[in-house]
Amino acid sequence: MRKRVLITGAAGFLGSHLCYRFVKDGYHVIAMDNLITGDLKNIEALFALEQFEFYHHDVSKFIHVPGPLDYILHFASPASPIDYLKIPIQTLKVGSLGTHNCLGLAKAKGSRILVASTSEVYGDPLVHPQNEDYWGNVNPVGPRGVYDEAKRFQEAITMAYHSFHGVETRIVRIFNTYGPRMRLNDGRALPAFIGQALRGEDLTVFGDGSQTRSFCFVDDLVEGICRLLYSDYVLPVNIGNPDEISLKDFAEEIIKLTGTHQKIVYKPLPKDDPKQRRPDITLAKKLLNWEPKVSRAEGLKITYDYFKSLPKEELYKLPKDFKK
């Protein structure tokens, strides 16, 4: 009998990579997504496999999955500003009701559950780099609050289910991640820069470009997630790449990578945009014997080749017009 894993948000960027990883590792994978931001093209190669099945379902509603479940990985959530600013209510619901439903399913099935939190729980941090003991600097009523507070609530209810119901829980705090199957139009810096370069547009940097990010290649992130899932640690763990770079320097890297000659244009910094973002991964190194292996130069080359291979119409595809 294969072990069985449920992956929510399975047609999204990270969820799809997890589907491929767990299929490769011999699991029976049950994928679930309401496709509000996900795309079936991300997992279409898996549909022919006997050990893969897909449920088109919103986890904010009651979840029923027949049969046993060994693991649940809860990755359903909008994850970029362009998404959660358009669908704030759905973002809050999937972080609260969706997480509650997944935890209830884990309790009923006796499953171990890993929930995907984010570095955004640290808000615009006053501590740098950010370690797991830092409680954050979040504006709950600002434009990013719907995502930040959904994730903070998610962590709280996950720990409550562990403490009160004895559910086996794991919490991963994910820092900026990139790689194939990202959406060009999701509003985040890396796909935005590459998309602009491929279209021959100037690269847009918000603020003066001094704000920093730390980019982790998706294969490294997936490895860290798997190691945390199989560990015995229940408190949050940062998984990300501590190699920090300013967005201005990053835009210049993309121009060099793509061989284009656009200039950088500057626009006003969005409200509550974090000025610094770098994970302290001391805990992950000690606990999981994990650290990123893929250099930014290597990962960017792979990602750029993926974007170049997309049909031309993808370069000009507008973001989804989400329903209210």
C-alpha positions in Angstrom: 0.0 0.0 0.0 1.3 3.4 -1.0 1.3 6.1 1.7 -1.4 8.8 0.9 -0.9 12.5 1.0 -3.4 15.3 0.4 -1.9 18.5 -1.0 -4.1 21.6 -1.1 -3.3 24.4 -3.5 -2.0 21.7 -5.6 -2.2 23.5 -9.0 -0.3 26.5 -7.8 3.4 27.1 -8.0 4.6 25.5 -4.8 1.7 23.0 -4.6 2.5 21.6 -8.1 6.2 21.1 -7.2 5.1 19.2 -4.1 2.8 17.0 -6.2 5.7 16.0 -8.5 8.0 15.4 -5.5 5.6 13.1 -3.6 4.7 11.2 -6.8 8.4 10.7 -7.4 8.8 9.5 -3.8 6.1 6.8 -4.4 3.1 8.3 -2.6 -0.5 8.3 -3.7 -1.1 12.0 -4.2 -4.6 13.5 -3.7 -4.4 17.1 -5.1 -7.0 19.7 -4.3 -7.4 23.2 -5.7 -10.3 25.6 -6.5 -8.2 27.0 -9.4 -8.8 30.6 -8.4 -5.1 31.3 -8.8 -3.8 27.8 -9.7 -3.6 26.3 -13.2 -4.2 22.7 -14.2 -1.4 23.0 -16.7 1.0 22.9 -13.7 0.0 19.3 -12.9 -1.4 18.0 -16.2 1.5 15.5 -16.7 0.3 13.7 -13.5 -3.3 13.0 -14.5 -2.5 9.8 -16.4 -0.9 8.3 -13.3 -2.8 5.8 -11.2 -1.3 7.1 -8.1 -2.6 10.7 -8.7 -6.1 12.1 -8.3 -7.5 15.6 -8.4 -10.4 17.3 -6.5 -11.6 20.6 -7.8 -12.7 22.0 -4.5 -12.5 25.1 -2.2 -10.9 24.1 1.1 -12.8 26.9 2.8 -15.8 24.6 2.5 -16.1 21.2 4.2 -13.5 18.8 3.1 -14.2 15.1 2.5 -11.5 12.7 1.3 -12.4 9.0 1.3 -9.8 6.5 2.7 -6.8 7.0 5.0 -4.4 9.9 4.8 -0.9 9.8 6.2 0.0 13.4 5.5 -1.8 16.7 4.7 0.2 19.6 3.2 -1.9 22.8 3.3 -0.7 25.2 0.6 -4.0 26.6 -0.5 -3.7 30.4 -0.5 -3.2 33.4 -2.7 0.5 34.3 -2.3 1.1 37.5 -4.2 0.0 41.1 -3.6 -1.8 41.2 -7.0 -3.9 38.3 -5.8 -4.7 39.0 -2.2 -5.4 42.7 -2.9 -8.1 41.6 -5.5 -9.5 38.8 -3.4 -9.0 39.8 0.2 -12.0 38.0 1.6 -11.1 34.7 0.0 -7.5 35.2 1.3 -8.8 35.5 4.8 -11.2 32.6 4.5 -8.6 30.1 3.1 -6.2 31.1 5.9 -8.9 30.7 8.6 -11.8 28.4 7.5 -9.6 26.5 5.1 -6.9 25.8 7.7 -9.6 24.9 10.3 -11.1 22.4 7.8 -7.7 20.9 7.0 -6.9 20.5 10.7 -10.2 18.9 11.4 -9.5 16.4 8.6 -6.1 15.7 10.1 -7.7 15.1 13.5 -10.4 12.8 12.0 -7.9 10.8 9.9 -5.0 10.7 12.4 -2.8 12.4 9.8 0.3 14.6 10.3 -0.3 18.0 8.8 2.1 20.6 7.6 0.8 24.1 7.0 2.5 26.7 4.8 3.1 29.9 6.6 5.2 32.8 5.3 7.9 35.3 6.1 5.1 37.9 5.8 4.1 37.0 9.5 7.2 39.2 10.3 5.6 42.1 8.5 8.0 45.0 7.9 10.6 43.6 10.3 12.4 45.6 13.0 14.8 42.6 13.5 17.2 41.6 10.8 17.7 38.8 9.8 14.4 37.3 10.9 14.5 34.3 13.3 11.6 32.2 14.5 11.5 33.9 17.9 10.7 37.3 16.4 7.0 38.1 16.7 6.9 40.6 13.8 5.8 44.1 12.9 2.4 43.8 11.1 -0.2 46.4 10.3 -3.5 44.4 10.7 -5.6 46.9 8.9 -3.2 47.8 6.0 -3.5 46.5 2.5 -1.3 43.5 3.2 -3.0 42.7 6.5 -5.5 40.3 4.9 -2.6 38.0 3.9 -0.3 38.6 6.9 -3.0 38.1 9.5 -4.5 35.1 7.7 -1.1 33.4 8.0 -0.6 34.5 11.7 -4.1 33.1 12.5 -3.2 30.0 10.6 -0.1 29.4 12.8 -2.2 30.1 16.0 -5.0 27.6 15.2 -2.4 25.0 14.1 -0.7 25.2 17.4 -4.1 25.1 19.2 -5.0 21.9 17.4 -1.6 20.4 18.4 -1.9 21.5 22.0 -5.6 20.8 22.6 -6.3 17.9 20.2 -2.9 16.3 20.0 -2.8 16.6 16.2 0.7 16.1 14.7 1.4 19.5 13.2 4.3 21.2 11.4 4.6 24.9 10.4 7.0 26.1 7.7 7.6 29.8 7.2 8.4 30.2 3.6 10.6 33.1 2.3 10.7 34.4 -1.3 10.9 31.4 -3.6 11.2 31.2 -7.4 11.5 28.7 -10.2 9.6 27.1 -13.1 5.8 27.3 -13.1 5.7 30.7 -11.4 3.1 33.0 -13.0 4.6 35.9 -15.0 1.7 38.2 -14.0 1.5 37.5 -10.3 3.1 40.8 -9.3 6.2 39.6 -7.5 9.6 41.0 -8.4 11.2 38.1 -10.1 8.6 37.1 -12.7 7.7 40.8 -13.1 11.3 41.7 -14.0 11.7 38.7 -16.3 8.4 39.4 -18.0 9.3 43.0 -18.6 12.6 42.1 -20.0 11.1 39.5 -22.4 8.5 42.1 -23.6 11.2 44.7 -24.1 9.8 47.0 -21.3 11.7 49.0 -18.8 12.0 47.2 -15.4 9.8 48.7 -12.6 11.4 49.1 -9.2 9.2 50.4 -6.3 10.8 52.9 -4.0 14.5 53.6 -4.4 15.2 49.9 -4.8 17.2 49.6 -1.5 14.6 47.2 0.0 16.0 43.7 0.1 14.8 40.2 -0.6 16.3 36.7 -0.3 15.4 34.3 -3.1 15.3 30.5 -2.7 15.1 28.1 -5.6 12.0 25.9 -5.5 13.8 22.6 -5.4 15.7 23.7 -2.3 12.5 24.8 -0.7 10.7 21.5 -1.4 13.6 19.6 0.1 13.4 21.7 3.3 9.6 21.2 3.5 9.9 17.4 3.2 12.6 17.3 5.9 10.4 19.4 8.2 7.4 17.2 7.5 9.3 14.0 8.6 10.9 15.7 11.6 9.5 15.7 15.2 9.5 19.5 15.5 6.2 21.3 16.0 7.1 25.0 16.2 7.6 27.2 13.1 10.8 26.8 11.0 12.1 29.3 8.5 12.9 27.8 5.1 14.6 30.2 2.7 17.9 31.4 1.2 19.8 33.9 3.3 21.6 35.3 0.3 20.2 38.8 0.4 20.1 41.3 -2.4 18.5 44.8 -3.0 15.8 45.0 -5.6 17.8 47.5 -7.6 20.7 45.2 -7.8 18.4 42.3 -8.5 16.8 44.2 -11.5 20.3 44.8 -12.8 21.1 41.1 -12.5 18.0 40.3 -14.6 19.0 42.8 -17.3 22.4 41.1 -17.5 20.9 37.6 -17.5 18.4 38.4 -20.3 20.9 40.3 -22.4 18.4 43.2 -22.8 19.2 46.9 -22.5 16.2 48.3 -20.8 16.6 50.9 -18.1 15.2 50.7 -14.5 12.3 53.0 -13.7 11.2 53.9 -10.2 7.7 54.1 -8.8 6.3 54.9 -5.3 6.8 52.2 -2.7 3.5 50.4 -1.9 2.2 50.9 1.7 3.7 48.5 4.3 6.1 47.0 1.7 8.8 45.2 3.8 12.2 47.0 3.6 14.2 44.0 4.6 13.7 40.3 4.1 16.3 37.7 5.0 15.8 34.4 6.9 17.8 33.3 9.8 18.1 29.5 9.0 20.1 28.5 12.0 17.3 26.3 13.2 16.8 24.6 9.9 20.5 23.9 9.6 20.6 22.4 13.1 17.2 20.6 13.2 16.9 19.4 9.6 20.5 19.5 8.4 19.1 21.7 5.6 20.4 24.7 3.7 20.0 25.8 0.1 22.2 24.3 -2.5 21.2 26.1 -5.7 23.0 29.4 -6.3 20.9 32.4 -7.5 22.8 32.4 -10.8 22.0 28.8 -11.4 18.4 29.1 -10.3 17.8 32.2 -12.4 19.2 30.6 -15.5 16.7 27.6 -15.1 13.8 30.0 -14.4 14.6 32.3 -17.3 14.9 29.3 -19.7 11.4 28.2 -18.5 9.9 31.6 -19.1 11.5 31.9 -22.5 9.9 28.5 -23.5 6.4 29.8 -22.8 4.1 30.6 -25.7 4.3 34.3 -26.6 0.8 35.0 -25.6 1.7 34.1 -22.0 3.9 37.2 -21.9 1.0 39.4 -22.5 -1.6 37.5 -20.5 -3.4 39.8 -18.0 -3.9 38.7 -14.4 -7.1 36.8 -13.7 -10.2 38.9 -13.1 -11.3 37.4 -9.8 -14.9 37.3 -8.8 -15.8 39.2 -5.7 
